Amino acid sequence: MDIPAIISSAKIIGILGHGVTGQAVVKFCKRRGIAYKIFDESDTQGKQFSEEEAKKCHLIVRSPSFMLSHKWTNLAISAGCCCLGELDLASWFWRGKIVAITGTNGKTTTTEFVTHALQIHGQRAVTCGNIGKPFIELIDSSFNESNTWAVVEVSSFQMDGRILFHPDYVLWTNFADDHLDIHGEIKEYFNCKANLLRSIQNSKIPQQHCFVGQSVHDFCKNLQITDVLGKYTICSECDMLPQKSALNIKTQQENFALVQRFWTCNNFPIDHLQEAALTFKIPPHRLQMIAKVRQRGTQTEKDKTVEFWDDSKATNFHALNAALASFNKAVVLIAGGKSKGESIEKFLDIIAGRVKVLLLIGEMGKILYQAVNESSTKNLGMVCKFFPNNGNLEKVMADVVEYAFALSEDGDAVLLSPGFSSLDWFENYAERGKFFENGVLCLNLQNK
């Protein structure tokens, strides 16, 4: 497919979506003097996509939310338009190497760690993609050189209908059911991510370029995705991870194993990878202990110290399950949020026997509260309380934190690992985590 020829022949490029990705594509077009037109569903000025508009565009560049199932994408394809995702367009103009990283969980941390490790090794490396900076932004930057690694975090939405994106390496951390409110079926969700394996640059020896976690292989086998089954290396051993590394926790060890295999396949020095592991800091809101709050005892109560852990980025059950598995005893759990089609029964199965106090927030909070109280088969045996939204979310979270501490005993852990999206009450998972951290900070000051 001759993209430069299509671009030069297109009277106008249609851009579906005017969010972060769409705006980056606009800048790409402006720098080249390419005519474009933006179509966004939230536009109230009449700039809606139609068959008439589609016929004016030889090329359509779509944002991740405009998947193949979207009516505008279908309309563009029916009109004979060439439809590309932003990653497709960017990779066509990229001169360096590409490491694509995906997974239900752990992809952001792994993306940032790979970049950090490459930089420690003296390589030019830059993060982009689903992590916040669209790949297309790098095309006209000083990074676009043959000696630069683009470390691209890739979501399932971005790989839906992939055409031109051909990474040199793929690291797929794990897989679990998620985003079923968008994908509908788990097989469709898996297949979108599996497009990364199908797109690998060197397809003759995919096992030396595609590295996956055990759960990815298990789902690939069970879902009978035969065209990619076995065309990868399963990674689980991480014998080179330093004990004092921030990555040396259960949820990160398998992710490190993928990076370790990528590293050795490139014959990079192991001591550089270990140095990177020791100097790397896990990004905020990803299963980190943020404080130990101590309370002096009274004549009737003993002293107590309680750990507070922020895992606000746990927006699905797979992440919640992994977080709970990191503790060797029952925790005080703060959970709830916006549903993505998850099973309530599965939530109850995950927390059974692992949670001593359950504090619930978000749209699903009240539903989960009712489910816990009505369940007679799970032997949950826990204290459960729902905190409604009173219009001041920071105060709500502060109340949750205070209640959690009041019900905690010496040596307990209070864990914010919601298991659901934050996009019901909060702007994003970072705001949810920040309000939690603020509540813990205030509590800590009160007990000084």
PEFEN-V81805 format. One record per run of one state. SS is the DSSP state (H for helix, E for strand, - for the rest). FROM is the first residue (numbers start at 1). LEN is the number of residues. Records with the same first field share a line. If there is no record, write none. Layout:
SS=FROM-LEN, FROM-LEN
//
This chain:
-=1-2, 10-3, 17-3, 33-3, 40-11, 55-4, 63-8, 79-3, 94-3, 103-4, 121-3, 130-5, 139-9, 154-15, 173-7, 184-2, 199-4, 209-1, 213-1, 223-10, 235-15, 266-4, 280-8, 296-8, 311-6, 326-5, 336-2, 339-5, 352-3, 361-4, 375-8, 387-6, 408-5, 417-4, 422-7, 447-2
H=3-7, 20-13, 51-4, 71-8, 86-8, 107-14, 135-4, 180-4, 186-13, 203-6, 214-9, 250-16, 270-10, 317-9, 344-8, 365-10, 393-15, 429-18
E=13-4, 36-4, 59-4, 82-4, 97-6, 124-6, 148-6, 169-4, 210-3, 233-2, 288-8, 304-7, 331-5, 338-1, 355-6, 383-4, 413-4, 421-1
//
